[in-house]
Amino acid sequence: MTNKNVSLGATIVHQYYPSFIDLPVGRYLVDSDDLKGMIEVLEHVRPLVITDFSNAIINRPEKKGKIFSDIKRPIHRISRDSIAADAVGNEGRVALAIVLEKPVNGRVFYHDAYTSLLIVSEFGHDKTPDDISFHQPLLKRFIGTYRCVTSDLRTSFFEGAPDAVNAVRIGHRYYTDKERDVPFQERLLAIDTDVDLRPCLLGLGKGARGLQDHYDDEAKTTEKGHHIGKYLIDGFKPPENIIEIEKLANLAFNDEKLRPAVAEAMSILEISILSHQRKFKRFLNISKQNEEKEVTWKFLMNGMLASLLDLYEHNGSKGKVIKNANWVLDVRHKVVHDGYNPSKDEVDRVLSFAKTLITIFEMPEDYKGNWKLKEQYK
């Protein structure tokens, strides 16, 4: 019978982590009930980043139908017609930080900070050498422990693959009989990681961002431009709470942080409702007894919100809003109290609901299509 617990070898993943991890070069073992492996800090690197607005990556056809990748134009030395700036880091290190060529389409040159890591986990009969499902859990444990102990904000957290356009490289090696007999910790501390590594893209990340284009046809895009232009020239000021909800949408759908987006959106909505309640307090149908009670979410949504909505022309859609409010509140409670991980659709619905109510309460009347404030309350 095959023993699934026997370690046959190790899978090795190399990655440039997009942060400066302030640790010495060396190997760090992870040995817990739920996770085992090793992270090796190889070096700290500062790659040159060039933003070239007039360049592009392209496919060039060769003879016999072959295609190879190239850049549109060579990368030359920095123009003398440029400006440069030194900077002082938090640690007191002074160095050239950025160079900007003066023309409108001038290139920008700067250094970023990365840490070169090897993430290693063993495989047995239950996993293939190419299985890298361990990669993210080990990396998360390593970075999480580092931040917990040091509180070093220079090292960022990333959900999913950090800087996904930055490829990982994967390899493996099988153990000898002698290596298999060595205890786990001793084996990983002594493992030879000099193996052939092949590149693997975990995702397209920033690379796919360069493919972004207009959603609509030219006529709709032009109309949208006129619409935004009119708002701006008329002196429109977006309500700050709507801007905050838009930032949370970025947090949720670009950074994959779904739970914090729900909790924060509901806090912003609570502030908006209570602020609106104070503004129209004299018009609201809320008994003094209820008003003096501690404000619970249930009362906020089914009592205070219902009274506030009666101040507006809602064409019978108030009931639908209250029903949606209770659904959103249920998601919020599960996230905050039960550690629930909401789906993207659920988060989208929560954020859309919060934005709708804040629009009703805080958007200037001239920019609202529906839910106009009744004349007697203006």
N, C-alpha and C positions, 0 to 999 in steps of 0.2 A: 504493500500500500504506500502511495506517495505521501511524504510528509510535507505539507504546505508551509510549515514554519522554517524549513531549511533554507538558508540564504544561499542562492546560487551565484549571485554577483551584485553589482551596483550599477545603477543608472546615474549618469552625471549630466547636469544641466549648467551651462555657463550663461551668465547674464550680466549686462551692465545695468546696475540699478540706478535710476535717475535721481540720486541724492548723494550727498557726502555723508557717509556713515563713519563717525569718529571712533573707530576701533583700530587696534593694531592688526597688521597682517597676521593671519593665523586661522586655526580650525576651531569651530564651535559646535559641540555635540548637542543634539536634541534627543533626550531620552525620557519619554513620558509614556503613560499607559496608552494614549491614543495616537502618538506620533513619534517616529524615530528617524533620525537622519543626521546629516552634518552640513553645515554651511562654512565655506572657507572664504575669508576675505583675502583676495589676491593682491589688489592694489587700488589706489585712488587715482582717477584719471580726470583730466580736464580737456575734453575734446573741443576742437574748434568748430563753431557753428557759423555757417555763412548763409545769410538771407540774400538771395540774388533775384531781384524782381524781374529781370529780363532774361532769365534762364529757365530751362525746363528739362525734365528727363523725357527721352523720346525713344521710339523704336526705329532703328535704321535697317533697311533691307540689305542683305548681302547677295552675292551670286548664289545660284542654285536654290533660291527661295528662302534662305536662312535669314533670321532676324536677330539682331543683337541690340542690347540696351546701351544708350549713350546719353551725353548731355548736349544740349543745343549749341552751347558755345563753351570753349575752354575757360577754366577758372584761372585768371591771371593774378598777378601781384596787386596789392592794394594801391589804388591811385594816390598820387601825392596830393591831389586836390581833395583832402579829407580832413576830418577832425577826429581827435582821439581823447579819451579820458581815462585817467587812473582812478582807482577806488581803493578804499581802506576797508578790509573785511572786519567782521566782528572780532576776529582774533588778532587784529592789528597788522595783518599781512597787506602790503601795498603792491599793486601790480596794474599793468595795463588791463582795463576792463572791457572797453568797447572802442571800435573804430567805425566811423560812419563816412562813407564817401558823399561829397557835397551835392552832386546832381540829384534831381527828383527821384530817379530810379537807381540811385547809388546803393551799393551793397552795404550790408551791416555785418560786422565781424565781432564775435565775442566768444568767450569760453564758458562752457557749462561744467557742472560737477557730477561725476558718476563714480560709483564704486563697483569694481569688478568682483563678481561673486561666482563661486561654484556651489551648487545645491546638489547634495548627494543622498540617495536613498537606495536601500537594498531591495532586490526582487527575489522571489522564490518561485515555486511551481504555480502560485496563484496569480502571478503578474508576468507580463512580457517585459523584456528589457527596454522596449520603447514606450512603456506606460509612464507618463510624467504627471499623473494625477497628484503625486506628492508635492510637486513643485510649489504651487501656490500656498498650500497649508504650511509647509516648512518655512517659506519666505515670510508669510504672515506672522508665524510664531517668532521668528527671528527679529523682524522689524518691531513687532508689538512688544517683545521683551525689552528691546533696546530703548524704545520710547518710554515704556513704563518705568524703567530704571533711571534713564538720563533726562527725560523731558526735552530732548534736543529737537527743536523745531526745524532744524536744517534737513532732517531726514523725514521725508513725506510718507504718508500712508497712501496706498493705491489699492482700490478695489479691482479685482480682476488682474489682468496683465498690466503692470506699470509700463507706461510709454510703449504701448503695444507695437508701434512701428519698429521698435528696437528689437531685432530678432534674438531669440535664444539659440543656443547651440547645444545639441544633444549627442551623447555617446554612452557607451556602457563597456563593462568588462566583466568577465566571469572569474570567480574565485578559484584558486587552486585548492586541493584537499587540505593543505596545511593552513591556508587562510580561513577556511570554513570552520576549523577547529578552534580558532582564536576567539575570545569573547568579543561581543558586538562593539563595545566602546574602543577597545584596543585595535580592532580591525579597521574601523573607520578613521581613527586617528593616524593610522599608518598606511592607508590605502594609496595606491599609485593612481593618480587621476590623469596621468599623461596618456590620453586615448584620443583617437580620431573623433572630432566633433563636427557634426553636420548642421547647417543652419536650418532653423524652423521658425516661420512667422506665426505667432500666436494670434495675431489680428492685424488689421491694416491701420487702425488708429489714425494718427495725423496724416498718414499717406492718403487715406480716403477723403480727408477733408478737402484736398486739392481738387477733387472731382465735383465739388458742390457747384450748382448752377441754379438758374431761376426755376422756381416751382411752376410758374404759370406761363402762358403764352405771352408774346410781346405786348399785346393790347392790355391784358390784365396787369402785367408788370408796370406798364406806363400809368394805368389808372391808379395802381397802388402808390406809385411815386407822387402823383398829384394829390392823393388823399393825405399822405404823410406830410407833404409840403404845405398843404393848407393848415394842418394841425400846428405845425411849427411856426408858420408866419402869423397865425392867429394868437400866438402867445400861450398855447397849450402847455400845461405842466403835469406830467404823469404823477398820480398819487404815489407817495413813497412806499406805501404798503403793497401796491401792485408791482412796483419795481422789485420789492423783496420777494414776492411770489414768483416772479420771473427768474430771479436768482436761484430760488429753490428748484425750479424746473431744470435749470442748468445742473444743479447739484444732483438731482434725481436721475436725469436721463443722459447726461454727459459723464458724470462722475460715478454713476451707479450707486448713489447713497439714497436708497429709497426710504428707509425708516426715519432718518433725521428729517427728511423733507416733509413727511406727513406731520410729525410732531411740531416742527417749527411753523408750518403753514397754519395749523390749527391755533397755535399761540398768537400768530399775527391776526388771524380772524377774530379771536377772542378780544384782542385789544381794539380792533375796529368796531365790533359790536358794542362794547362797553363805552367807547368814546362817543358813538352815535347815540347811545341811550342817554348819556349825560347831556348831549346837545338838545335832544327833543324830549327831555324828561317830562315837561309839563303837558305834553300831548299824549303820552302813552297810557294805555289802559292796564296799568299794573297796580295792584293794591299795595298800600303802604306796608302791610304785613309781609307780602312777598318781597317787596323791595328791600326790607331790612334783613331778610334771610341771607345766609351765605350763598353766593352765586355759584350754583352747580352747572355743569355742562348741560344737564337735562333741562333745567330752567332756562338757561341761556338760549337753547335751540327751540324749545317748545313754548316758552313764555315770552321772554324778551324779544327774540327774533320775530315771533309771530306778530307781536304788537308793533314792532318797527316796520315790518313789511306793509302794514295797514296804512302807513303814511304815504304810500306810493300807489300810482295807477298800475295795478298788476294784471288786470284783465283775467282774473280767475286763476292765475297760475301760482298763487300763494301756497295752495295745498301741495302742489308738486315740489315746491322748494322745501317745505317743511319735511316732506317724506324723504327727499334727498339728504336733507340735513341730518336726519336720524341715521341714515345709512352711512354717511361720512363719519358721524360721531362713533358709530360702532367700530369702524376701521381704526379710528384714532385710539379708542380704548384698547383694542387688541394690540396695537403697536406699542402703546405706552405701558400697559399693565401686564401683557402676556408675552412680550418679546416677539410678536408676530411679524413675519417678513411679508409685506404686501407685494402684490404683483405690480408691474408697470401700469397696467390698465387701472388698477385701484388707485395708485398714486396719481395718475392723470385725472381721475374723477375727483379726488380730494382737492387737488390744486385748482382744477377748473371751477369747482364749487366755491372755494375760498375767493378766487379771483372774481367770480360773478357777484358775490355778496359785497366785496369791497368796492367793486365798480358801482353797484347800486348806491352804496353809502357815501363814497368818497369822490367819484368821478364828477366833474362839473356837468351841470344839467345840459349844456349845449352839446355835449359829446356822448350823451346816452341815447340809444335808440328807443329803448323801452324803460319801464320802471321810473317814470318821471315823478318827482315829488308833487303831491297835490297842492293846489294853489293856496289853500288855507294854512299850509305849514311853511310856506316860503317866507 
